[in-house]
């Protein structure tokens, strides 16, 4: 480190300011380093102003001591590098691109009441280039489930999570169902009458919990720290973006827990509902445009699941 040096963070390290503190995201290792906001100010300044010049502008000895401590911190933690030519190391462009019209979908279905045609809905999701699918079955019917899985075997859907309500005899067939369907990432059986050990296949789990017990609940303190999620959060709301949710009655929603309905798949095709309603509105509710999130230094890695409402062009959490 020389007095004539500038400083730049490594391209995979990105500083995000919050109200009271900042976080430096290591997008390669999936780690966070929390730092004072003033340290981020120093890092920003050192991209265009060398150490000697920046120190000369500091008025007091105490502030110069803090500045030098920051330099020691940066050198010790190797978050970036001291260099003479910062213009040769531009920051990472914050671009997110995805060619798929729908990225993921959740479908609830009651095998006993059958309020809509699940196979037809899954075919529509395939036409919309859906990649990731979660199917939640109530009153599980094995024959019907096998029929559905067979219908989408050759679809473009890449991976499937299967969530099933327990039924007698399911444990005897579950391994074969899993091994015969390579798109199945995991199978979760809820309301099981007993705990069943499937240690030979980690992707199969039986639990006595119900969905109402929040067995699938996402904790608000869960984080995803990687380049893909970070870049998506610059432009979209990662939890809602290009996601289709259909409840057991065939209602289209942004989330199963929300009250607002955007139509029913019995009356219209999914593509038509997406085009003719404001369903997609939450897709673009990026964290910087949500009043409740915009001062959170973790806003580009936290999984936000709140319902939102739009007021004067910005979003806020809907607490009603």
N, C-alpha and C positions, 0 to 999 in steps of 0.2 A: 504494500500500500504506500503510494507516494502522494505528496501534497498536490501534485498535478493531476492525480487520478480522478475519474468520474466513477459512478457506480451504477450497475444495472442488475436487476434480479434475473436469475435464469428464466428462460421463457416458460418453463413449466411451473414457476412460482409466481403467483399473482396476488397482489395486495388488495384487500377489500376493506374499505372503511365502514365503521359503524358509528353509532352515537357516542359511545363511551370508550370503545377500543376498536382495533382493527385485527383482521386475521389474514395471514399469508397462507394461501392454499398451495400445497405441493400436489399438483395434479398428476404427477407420476407415481408418487408413493402413497397418495391418499391420506395425507397428514395435514394438520393445521398447526400454525405457530401464531399465538396471540401476542400482539405487540401494541404499544401506545399509538394513538393516531399521529402524534408528533413524529414518531419514527418513520411512518409512511410519508409524511410531509418531507422529511429529510431525504428519503430514498427518491421521491419524485424530483426534488431539487437537484440531487446529485446526478441525474441523467443529463442535465444541461449545464450544470455549474460545477466546477472542480472543487475539491476539498478545500484548498487554500482560499479560494475566492469566497466560498460559502462561509468558512470560519471567520473571515475578515468582516463579514457583515453582521456578526453576532455581537450584541452590545455588552453583555455582562459576562464576568468570569464563570458564574454559575451555569449560564446557558451554554458557554463554551465547553464546560465540563460534561454537561449532558450530551452535547454533540459528539464529543470524543468517546463517551461511553457507548453511544449508538454505533459509532464506527467499529469499536471493539466487538460489539454484539454481532454486527453484520459479518465481520471477518471470522468470528468464532463459529457461527452457525452455518456458514457457507450457503446462504440463501441466494447469493449472486456473486458478482465479481467486480473488483476494482480494475478499471481499464482506462486506456487513454483515448479510445475511439468508440464512444457509445453509439454513434450513428450506425455502426456496422452491426449492431445487435438490437434491432427494433423489437418492441413488445409483440406478443402473440396477437394476431388478428382475432377478434371475437365474432367468429362466423359459425352459424349452425345451419346445416343442410340435411334434409332427409327426404328421399324421393317418395315415401309412402303416404298415401292419403289418410290411412288410419294405421297407427302404430300398435295399439293394444285395445283389447276389449274385455269386458266382464259381462257374462250372461248368467242370470239366475233362471232356473227352470224347475217346475214342480212336475215330476213324472206322473203323478196321479191326476192332477187337475188339467195340465197341459193347456195353458191359456194362450199359447201361440205355437207356431211350428218352429222348433229349435233348429232343425236341419236347414230349413229355408233361410233362417236368419244367419246361420254360420256360412252358408253359401254367399249371402250378400256381403258379409264381412270379408270373405275371401276375395270377392270382386273389388272391394275397396282396399285391397292389398294389406289387410291386417296381418301383422307379424306374430303378435303374442296374444294368447287367448287364455282366459280363465273361465272355466265352466263350473258353476255351483249348482249341484243337483239336490233337490229335496224329494223325499219319498222315493228314494232311489229304486229304479227298475233296471236290473242288469241287462236284460235283452235290449231295452231301449237305448241304454248307454252305449252298448256295443255297436248298435246300428248307427248312432250318431258319430262315434269314433271312426267307423268304417267309411261313412259318407265324406269325412274330411281328411281321410288318409292321404289322398293325393292332392290336397289343396296346397296353396302357397303359404298357409299358416305354418310358421316355423317351430313354435313351441307352445305347449299346452300345460296349464296347471289344472288339475281336476280336484274339485272339492265336493265330497259326497257325504250325504247323510247315511249313517250306518244302517245296514239291513242284514238279516240273518244269512249266513253263508258267504258274506262278502270276503271274509278273510281267506277263504279257500280258493277264490278266483282272482284275487287282487294282483298276485305276482304275475300270473299269465297275462292279465290285462295290461300290466305295465310293460312287460317284455315284448308283447306283440304290437305295441304302439310306440315306435321310436320317437315320436314327437312329444310324448309325455315327459315333462321335466320333473313333476312331482305329483303325488296323490295324497291328499289329506282327507281322512275319514273322521267326521265329527259325530258327536252323540254316540260314541261307541260304548257298548255295555261293559266293556272291560278293556284294560290296556293290553295291546298286542305287540309283541316284539318282532319287528321286521328288520333286525340288525343287519341281515344280509343285503338289504336294499335300503340305503339311507333315505331315498326319495319317497318312501312310503311311510306314512305316519297315521296312527290311530289315536284319537283323543276323546275323552269323555265330555269335553267342552262343547258348547253350542256356538253357533256364529254370533248369537246374541250375547254370549259371554266374551265377545271380542277376541275370539281365537285368531282372527285375521286383522286385528287392530294394528294400525301403524302408530308407533310412538312418535310424539312430536319432537323428541330428541334424537331421532334417527337421521343420519347424514349419508349422503352419497358424494364422495370427493373424487371426481375424475373429470377429464377434459370434456367428455360428451355431455354430462349433466350440467357442468358449469356453463358451457356454451349455449345449451338449450335454454338455461335460465336467464341468459342475457336478452332473449327475445320472446320467450314463452313461459307459461306456467307448467313446469315439467310434470306435475301430478295430473293435470287435466289435458295437456296438449295431445291432440289427435287420438283421443281415447273415447271409446263408445261404451256406454253402460246401459244394460237392459235388465229391468227387474223381473221377478217371476210372473208378473201380469203382462209383460210385453211393453212396459212403459220405458221410454228413452229418457235417461237422466244423466247429469254430469257425475253423480255419485249415488250409490244405493241409499245412503243415509239422507239425501236431500229430498225436500218435498216437491220441488218444481219438476214438472213433466213437460216434455217437448213433443209429445205425440206418442202413438202406439204403433208397434210394428205390424199389428193386425190390419191397420187401416192404411198404412203407407210404407213404402220402402225406406230403408235407413238413409240412403243417399238423398232422397227427397226431403226427409225430415231435417237432415243436416243443412240442406241448401235453403229451405224455406223458413227456418226458425233461427233464433239467436243462440243456438246450442254451442256454436264454436266461440262464443264471446270469451269464455273463461280460458280458452286455449292461449290467448295472447295477453293474459293478465300477468305479465312478468313481475317478479318480486319488486323491482324498482318502481313499479307503478301501483303498488299496493301500500297504502299509508301505514298499515300495521307491520309491514315487513321491511320497508325501504331503509330503515336505520339499523337493521340487524346485520352484523358482519358475516353471519352464516347464511345469508339469504340465497346464495348460489349453491348451497349444498344441503340445506335443510329440506325435509319432505313436509310441505305445507298441505294440509287436507281440509282447511276451513272452507265453508261456503262464503262466497264473496258477492258484494253488490257494488254497482257502479254509480258513482256520484260525481257529477261535473267532470267526467273524463278520467277520473282515477277510481281505484278500487279500495274497498275497505271490507273488513271481516263482517259478515252478516251474523249478528248475535241474536237475531229474533228466532 
